[in-house]
Amino acid sequence: MQPLKGIRVVEFCSVAAGPFCAMLLADMGADVIKVEHPEGGDSMRAWPPISEGFSENFASVNRNKRSVALDLKDPGDNARARELAAGADVVIENNRPGVMARLGLDFATLSAINPALVYCSISAFGQEGPRAREAGFDLTIQAMAGVMSVTGEEGGAPVKCGVPLSDFATGLYAAFAVASALRDVGEHGKGTHIDASMFGASLAVGALQTSQYFGSGIDPVKLGSAHPRNAPYQAFKVADGYVAMAAGNNALFRSAAAAIGREELAGLERFGSTALRAQHQAELKQIFESVFETLSVAQVLAMFRQAGVPCAPINSYSDALADEQVDFMGWVQPLELPSGVVTRTFASPLRFDGQGQPIYRRPPALGEHNAEIFGEAPAVAEASHG
């Protein structure tokens, strides 16, 4: 199932948001050509862990792509890049606004040659506006967009989400926008310029937090693992660790209360609705943890699973990747690196008619496909296998 087969994407991106966006399109069958500078390429190529000279971080967001090495400030290489991009269906770039125009690779220039071009610009704050020229990274955007104000324990120092939320949420929005725009091009033949900002995407995925502010005029606050509108719905301390449990409606609360031998809790007025339980969640936490203090993680999980109440251990990534559901879905797949080393990667989580998306091309060595695409010797001598 490769719904984007036949679509050519030219990627002028580095690090995370742009490369992730392009990889999502490549997973769906698009021919993604990654344009990199001959000296070092995408800076993520230097990020550890390094397996025989090749970054596994880079590999995780650059599978199913081809790479060409071009110095965009060199007139000859720039002309090749312009020709390549002008003949593409999609261009994705994540430079600061203005950079692509100075290189003659902006939407206005390329769409004059190819009116059907879908051009996606990913940036920190957007292509226009008072902050358009400002740089941003995942950390600073999480801070700017309010994410850090609601992350962590009450009274604690500011912390960011452990996963690069702003980078990857923007990549997801951008890939969705590109796929949508391609459908419109198929119907009307006219391309478009997509402006995907990390700041905007980070605010957008905070829909529950922004709506809380709009509805109440009060800023959301840090609650650790707890929920502002639901309880019991958080991590609870048990004898040998922590367990996450989410009794997210009245029926589940009744089941959770019964599971700990406190059926009477469901009949108390102050616990009679999700909103009321949220108001009294500190008391609920104390009640539940008083039961858990002599029980192990395994015992508490078994208790709630038997009662049909959603619960989970606080997994490390090694624990999560070893879960039986991951194995059943075939999400972890072998991945060959250009060095010949075979590692593992988390593939596309999507399935079509019960089938997962294959990895049909390993991540590329820098400039590996110059000969294939331009008919000349590769620009760099990086090891290549396969």
Secondary structure, DSSP 8 states (H G I E B T S, - for coil): --TTTT-EEEEE--SSHHHHHHHHHHHTT-EEEEEE-TTT-SGGGG-S-EETTEEHHHHHT-TTEEEEE--TTSHHHHHHHHHHHHT-SEEEE-S-TTHHHHTT-SHHHHHHH-TT-EEEEEESS-SSSTTTT----HHHHHHHTTGGGGSSSTT------SS-HHHHHHHHHHHHHHHHHHHHHHHH---EEEEEEHHHHHHHTTHHHHHHHHHHS------TT-BTTBSSEEEEEETTEEEEEE--SHHHHHHHHHHTT-GGGGG-GGGSSHHHHHHTHHHHHHHHHHHHTTS-HHHHHHHHHHHT--EEE---HHHHHTSHHHHHHT-EEEEE-TTS-EEEEE----EETTEE----S----TTTTHHHHHSS--SS------
